[in-house]
Amino acid sequence: MQAAVRDRYGPPEVVEVQEVDRPAPSSNQVLVRVRAASVNRADIDGLYPRWAFVRLFLGLRAPKNRGLGLDVAGVVDAVGEGVTRFVPGDRVFGDLSTSRDGAFAEFVCAPEKVLASIPTGVSFEDAATLPHSAILALQGLRRRDGRTIQPGDTVLIVGASGNVGPFAVQLAKVMGGEVTGVCRTQKMDFVRSLGADHVIDYTTQDETRTGERYDWILDVDAHRSVFRWRGALRPNGAYVTLGGSALTMLVTGLLGPVVSRFGDHSLGMMLWWKPNSAADVATLLELIASGKLRPVIDRTYPLSEIVAALRHVDDGQARGKVVITV
Ligand SMILES: NC(=O)c1ccc[n+]([C@@H]2O[C@H](COP(=O)([O-])OP(=O)(O)OC[C@H]3O[C@@H](n4cnc5c(N)ncnc54)[C@H](OP(=O)(O)O)[C@@H]3O)[C@@H](O)[C@H]2O)c1
């Protein structure tokens, strides 16, 4: 089968589409014939990790896994003898973050537990946008104790224009928030089209110093210190970041909880991510079925053009999701 692989760390250009052996499912695995996959920031971070320590897990000198791609949507081709929920022919999707194989391939093996059924009426392309980014958006807008946006809350989505942001903007609107999105100049109309009430251009304005205060701030890929965000929160406000540079993560992870002790707000990283949470997948599918949430696909590339797809995302050009069709 054809699969995107790489044997060293580096930019998208290190990736090649090669003929490799088709995987065989083990007892609890499902062999999926991939129909669509989508690109995430985590794929780029897997190509050349921003955090050096991550190489302890991915491979010190070269990546242990040659494959790439987290989000998969396709058709069940075969199942291991221990699989009970799926049979060949079923349409499935899921986030492969916790498994070894890559979705940018004609076939991929995935543990049964990471897959869910694609409802009738949802395309493979739309399904492939959801598992990683939409789940992160939903969980990033909820605290671990379950507290979430209330109608009328002011919500700032920093990084509203990439993978997670467009889902976050729409979800915050569904929850009744007054939503401000932050993005670069060229993507302001795109963020407005998602339903954002206000848009801030981070290239011309410091989004932490606008004078506005927010009940919720979701910073999908932090570029600023947690200290700068403190003054942008209303009383009882929450600032949550999903990721970012090594420095911002270190400072937020270590000092967020300390800063939170000396005020009436909370600031920190989301450390309780539950990929493929069945309840959250069900919520997303309900919202899509009712027309309240729509996956936003910027471009679709065939597997043979995987390098161009990764380059488009890595260059910060994507408005929403980039989908690979197989
Ligand atoms: N916490 C967890 O458990 C967990 C698990 C998995 C992944 N993650 C993290 O989740 C995040 C996912 O991000 P993503 O896929 O949505 O990233 P993305 O698609 O690359 O989007 C990045 C966003 O940041 C914006 N941005 C770029 N430079 C900026 C600046 N200087 N100031 C403000 N905004 C700026 C971009 O805006 P423009 O495009 O308009 O420039 C874009 O909207 C990653 O950080 C990943 O590491 C976390």
The ligand as an SDF file (V2000), in Angstrom:
LIG
                    3D

 48 52  0  0  0  0  0  0  0  0999 V2000
   -3.2910   20.0540   26.0140 N   0  0  0  0  0  0  0  0  0  0  0  0
   -3.3200   18.9180   25.3440 C   0  0  0  0  0  0  0  0  0  0  0  0
   -3.5610   17.8520   25.9070 O   0  0  0  0  0  0  0  0  0  0  0  0
   -3.0650   18.9300   23.8620 C   0  0  0  0  0  0  0  0  0  0  0  0
   -3.1770   17.7630   23.0990 C   0  0  0  0  0  0  0  0  0  0  0  0
   -2.9370   17.8150   21.7330 C   0  0  0  0  0  0  0  0  0  0  0  0
   -2.5710   19.0280   21.1270 C   0  0  0  0  0  0  0  0  0  0  0  0
   -2.4360   20.1350   21.9090 N   0  0  0  0  0  0  0  0  0  0  0  0
   -2.0820   21.4560   21.3650 C   0  0  0  0  0  0  0  0  0  0  0  0
   -3.2310   22.0100   20.7870 O   0  0  0  0  0  0  0  0  0  0  0  0
   -2.8120   23.0690   19.9100 C   0  0  0  0  0  0  0  0  0  0  0  0
   -3.5740   22.9330   18.6080 C   0  0  0  0  0  0  0  0  0  0  0  0
   -3.4040   24.0840   17.8520 O   0  0  0  0  0  0  0  0  0  0  0  0
   -3.9570   24.1830   16.3850 P   0  0  0  0  0  0  0  0  0  0  0  0
   -3.8280   22.8330   15.7180 O   0  0  0  0  0  0  0  0  0  0  0  0
   -5.2650   24.8490   16.3320 O   0  0  0  0  0  0  0  0  0  0  0  0
   -2.8190   25.1430   15.8110 O   0  0  0  0  0  0  0  0  0  0  0  0
   -2.7950   25.8960   14.4400 P   0  0  0  0  0  0  0  0  0  0  0  0
   -3.7980   25.3320   13.4930 O   0  0  0  0  0  0  0  0  0  0  0  0
   -1.3660   25.9590   14.0440 O   0  0  0  0  0  0  0  0  0  0  0  0
   -3.3000   27.3560   14.8120 O   0  0  0  0  0  0  0  0  0  0  0  0
   -2.4700   28.2680   15.4390 C   0  0  0  0  0  0  0  0  0  0  0  0
   -3.2800   29.5340   15.6630 C   0  0  0  0  0  0  0  0  0  0  0  0
   -2.4270   30.4710   16.3600 O   0  0  0  0  0  0  0  0  0  0  0  0
   -2.5330   31.7290   15.7080 C   0  0  0  0  0  0  0  0  0  0  0  0
   -1.3030   32.4710   15.8920 N   0  0  0  0  0  0  0  0  0  0  0  0
   -0.1200   32.3230   15.2390 C   0  0  0  0  0  0  0  0  0  0  0  0
    0.7760   33.2190   15.6890 N   0  0  0  0  0  0  0  0  0  0  0  0
    0.1390   33.9540   16.6380 C   0  0  0  0  0  0  0  0  0  0  0  0
    0.5440   35.0530   17.4750 C   0  0  0  0  0  0  0  0  0  0  0  0
    1.7750   35.5690   17.4330 N   0  0  0  0  0  0  0  0  0  0  0  0
   -0.3710   35.5530   18.3260 N   0  0  0  0  0  0  0  0  0  0  0  0
   -1.6240   35.0400   18.3910 C   0  0  0  0  0  0  0  0  0  0  0  0
   -2.0650   34.0030   17.6330 N   0  0  0  0  0  0  0  0  0  0  0  0
   -1.1870   33.4760   16.7700 C   0  0  0  0  0  0  0  0  0  0  0  0
   -2.7690   31.3960   14.2620 C   0  0  0  0  0  0  0  0  0  0  0  0
   -3.3810   32.4950   13.6410 O   0  0  0  0  0  0  0  0  0  0  0  0
   -3.1400   32.8180   12.0550 P   0  0  0  0  0  0  0  0  0  0  0  0
   -3.2580   31.4720   11.3630 O   0  0  0  0  0  0  0  0  0  0  0  0
   -4.2530   33.7400   11.7080 O   0  0  0  0  0  0  0  0  0  0  0  0
   -1.7770   33.3800   11.9330 O   0  0  0  0  0  0  0  0  0  0  0  0
   -3.7110   30.2010   14.3700 C   0  0  0  0  0  0  0  0  0  0  0  0
   -5.0500   30.6230   14.4890 O   0  0  0  0  0  0  0  0  0  0  0  0
   -1.2990   22.9160   19.7300 C   0  0  0  0  0  0  0  0  0  0  0  0
   -0.6350   23.8680   20.5240 O   0  0  0  0  0  0  0  0  0  0  0  0
   -1.0310   21.5190   20.2780 C   0  0  0  0  0  0  0  0  0  0  0  0
    0.2690   21.3890   20.8000 O   0  0  0  0  0  0  0  0  0  0  0  0
   -2.7000   20.1030   23.2360 C   0  0  0  0  0  0  0  0  0  0  0  0
  1  2  1  0
  2  3  2  0
  2  4  1  0
  4  5  1  0
  4 48  2  0
  5  6  2  0
  6  7  1  0
  7  8  2  0
  8  9  1  0
  8 48  1  0
  9 10  1  0
  9 46  1  0
 10 11  1  0
 11 12  1  0
 11 44  1  0
 12 13  1  0
 13 14  1  0
 14 15  2  0
 14 16  1  0
 14 17  1  0
 17 18  1  0
 18 19  2  0
 18 20  1  0
 18 21  1  0
 21 22  1  0
 22 23  1  0
 23 24  1  0
 23 42  1  0
 24 25  1  0
 25 26  1  0
 25 36  1  0
 26 27  1  0
 26 35  1  0
 27 28  2  0
 28 29  1  0
 29 30  1  0
 29 35  2  0
 30 31  1  0
 30 32  2  0
 32 33  1  0
 33 34  2  0
 34 35  1  0
 36 37  1  0
 36 42  1  0
 37 38  1  0
 38 39  2  0
 38 40  1  0
 38 41  1  0
 42 43  1  0
 44 45  1  0
 44 46  1  0
 46 47  1  0
M  CHG  2   8   1  16  -1
M  END
$$$$
